Amino acid sequence: MISTSKIAIIGCGNLGTSIANGLLQMQGFQPENLTLTKRNISSLEAYQKQGVQVLTDNQVAVQNADIVILGVKPYNVTPILKDLKPSLDPNKQLIISLATGISLEEMYQVLDPKTVAFRAMPNIAADIQESITCICDQNANAEQVKLIKKLFDSIGFTISIDESLMEAATVLGACGIAYVLRFMRAMIQGGIQIGFDSVTASKIVNQTVKGAAELMIQKNMHPEAAIDKVTTPKGCTIVGLNEMEHQGFSSAMVRGVIASYEKIEK
Ligand SMILES: NC(=O)c1ccc[n+]([C@@H]2O[C@H](COP(=O)([O-])OP(=O)(O)OC[C@H]3O[C@@H](n4cnc5c(N)ncnc54)[C@H](OP(=O)(O)O)[C@@H]3O)[C@@H](O)[C@H]2O)c1
């Protein structure tokens, strides 16, 4: 059970604290079961006050852990795994790396081959428990996959994918947040030009985007099916949409996704 697992987050920065926040809100999860590390722990004081163990020593942090989450930058993964190796028991801890672009193969250059390891790619909506997290693993059995899914479900929604899609998941899910935010900014700018102040335009756009996403999720719909419902023949919506397409809207989005993917692949 995830609520009774001892979890250590090594390198508790932006993403690590989002995961910590999700876990601490999970029913039955005890703060004592969570250990967070950083070199400079002043930003983790509030967690310490809640009963979470906050440390600078990564080796001590993993010793009693069932699950070790690496929240450090990609270039820190290999050196930290090397440091941790003497304190890791391949039959005990499950290792999860959040690092972009670090393959399981690279991790196993350090880890004992019997270790159960995962990669997980959440996004910054983890902060409000609305992340989409894609996970893949090596050596995990069905129960361990279920456990790790439950962990990431505490910060949103989790899906298992093949490792070969992990970079694509980074683009669509993690970079994707920025694409949507840029789209929202453009819509707000349009709203200002047609008469709203920026605060009101932002409120309208935020709720419109939230409503559109919820509609797709709750009704399990494809966007085009809903678009057909709001495009009255000869009406203002289809005129606006077609003008956006003439200006290359869908093409720009697809090309942006591919450009990010090509960059990450390099
Ligand atoms: N942000 C995203 O949207 C996103 C999405 C998916 C995946 N990722 C991946 O998630 C990872 C973390 O991203 P982030 O945005 O959370 O980065 P971040 O805020 O920079 O967090 C990394 C943390 O690691 C700590 N750290 C560095 N060296 C350490 C060491 N030797 N021991 C312990 N802690 C150490 C740093 O704190 P100190 O300097 O105090 O030690 C820092 O707080 C990255 O690998 C990234 O690729 C990020």
The ligand as an ORCA input file, in Angstrom:
! r2SCAN-3c Opt
* xyz 0 1
  N       9.737     20.702    -14.125
  C       9.099     19.888    -14.940
  O       8.077     20.201    -15.564
  C       9.575     18.476    -15.113
  C       8.711     17.549    -15.667
  C       9.124     16.250    -15.768
  C      10.382     15.866    -15.325
  N      11.240     16.801    -14.835
  C      12.554     16.354    -14.352
  O      12.507     16.390    -12.939
  C      13.784     16.674    -12.408
  C      13.685     17.806    -11.408
  O      13.176     18.957    -12.020
  P      12.830     20.226    -11.133
  O      12.208     21.202    -12.035
  O      12.105     19.792     -9.900
  O      14.329     20.690    -10.729
  P      14.803     21.507     -9.454
  O      13.722     22.377     -8.928
  O      16.108     22.143     -9.814
  O      15.079     20.377     -8.359
  C      16.263     19.630     -8.293
  C      16.701     19.652     -6.841
  O      17.822     18.792     -6.690
  C      18.550     19.273     -5.551
  N      19.887     18.705     -5.617
  C      20.903     18.999     -6.449
  N      21.978     18.249     -6.162
  C      21.632     17.453     -5.116
  C      22.308     16.477     -4.359
  N      23.559     16.138     -4.604
  N      21.623     15.885     -3.356
  C      20.360     16.194     -3.075
  N      19.668     17.128     -3.747
  C      20.291     17.741     -4.769
  C      18.502     20.786     -5.711
  O      18.481     21.441     -4.438
  P      19.850     21.892     -3.716
  O      20.607     22.715     -4.718
  O      19.421     22.595     -2.487
  O      20.534     20.609     -3.434
  C      17.132     21.023     -6.362
  O      16.178     21.497     -5.448
  C      14.696     16.985    -13.595
  O      15.521     15.879    -13.828
  C      13.742     17.198    -14.757
  O      14.312     16.723    -15.969
  C      10.841     18.088    -14.668
*
